[in-house]
């Protein structure tokens, strides 16, 4: 016996029906060599969804080592290449604020 498709409904979009989805990644803890892989995986998943913008909230980050810095910069570049900008909400750490300013992805940049 074949399963019934009675509960499946197909909707086609009509002109003017648009749904934008922005994604936010909230990081907390330490962005270091041991945790970079987890961050990079989250960015890859977010980019697959292809939102108009991805926000990476770094306010919960306690520490970023050079591997973490590199991962943030690579995420920024990967987002730009794919046409899905990544904006950083910088942490209180000077390095993170500088990275957000250099990449022009902080809350105050245009």
C-alpha positions in Angstrom: 0.0 0.0 0.0 1.4 3.4 -0.9 1.4 6.2 1.7 -1.2 8.9 1.3 -0.1 12.4 0.2 -3.2 13.9 1.6 -1.3 15.9 4.2 1.3 17.3 1.7 0.5 20.6 0.3 2.5 22.5 -2.3 2.5 26.2 -2.3 3.8 28.3 -5.1 5.0 31.8 -4.4 3.1 34.6 -6.1 4.8 37.9 -7.0 5.2 40.1 -4.0 5.4 37.2 -1.5 8.8 37.4 0.0 10.2 36.0 3.2 13.6 37.2 4.3 15.4 35.3 7.0 18.4 36.7 8.9 20.5 34.4 10.9 22.3 35.1 14.1 25.2 33.1 15.6 25.7 33.9 19.3 29.2 32.8 20.4 30.3 32.4 24.0 33.4 31.1 25.7 36.7 30.9 23.9 37.3 31.1 20.1 40.6 29.3 20.0 42.3 26.6 17.9 40.3 23.8 19.7 36.9 25.5 19.0 37.4 27.1 15.6 36.1 24.0 13.8 32.7 24.3 15.5 32.5 28.0 14.6 33.4 27.3 11.0 30.8 24.5 10.7 28.1 26.9 12.0 29.1 29.5 9.4 29.0 26.9 6.6 25.5 25.9 7.7 24.4 29.5 7.9 25.8 30.3 4.4 23.9 27.3 2.9 20.7 28.8 4.1 21.7 31.9 2.1 20.2 34.6 4.2 20.5 38.3 3.3 22.8 38.8 6.3 24.4 36.7 9.0 25.1 38.3 12.4 27.9 36.9 14.5 27.4 38.1 18.1 30.8 38.0 19.8 29.7 39.8 23.1 29.9 36.5 24.9 33.4 35.7 23.8 36.0 35.5 26.7 39.1 35.1 24.6 40.2 34.9 20.9 43.6 33.4 19.9 45.2 33.9 16.5 43.4 30.8 15.1 40.1 32.4 16.2 41.1 35.7 14.6 41.8 33.9 11.3 38.5 32.0 11.5 36.6 35.3 11.9 38.4 36.9 9.0 37.9 33.8 6.8 34.1 33.8 7.7 33.9 37.4 6.7 35.6 36.8 3.4 33.6 33.6 2.7 30.4 35.6 3.3 31.4 38.4 0.9 32.4 35.9 -1.8 29.0 34.3 -1.6 27.1 37.5 -1.5 25.8 37.0 2.1 27.5 39.6 4.3 28.5 38.6 7.8 28.3 41.4 10.4 30.1 41.1 13.7 28.7 42.5 17.0 32.0 43.0 18.6 33.0 41.9 22.1 34.7 44.1 24.6 38.1 42.7 23.5 40.2 45.2 21.6 41.2 42.7 19.0 37.6 41.8 18.2 36.6 45.5 18.0 39.5 46.1 15.6 38.6 43.2 13.4 35.0 44.3 13.2 36.2 47.8 12.3 38.7 46.7 9.7 36.2 44.4 8.0 33.5 47.2 8.3 31.1 44.6 9.8 30.4 46.1 13.2 27.0 47.5 14.2 28.0 51.0 13.4 29.4 50.5 9.9 27.4 51.0 6.7 
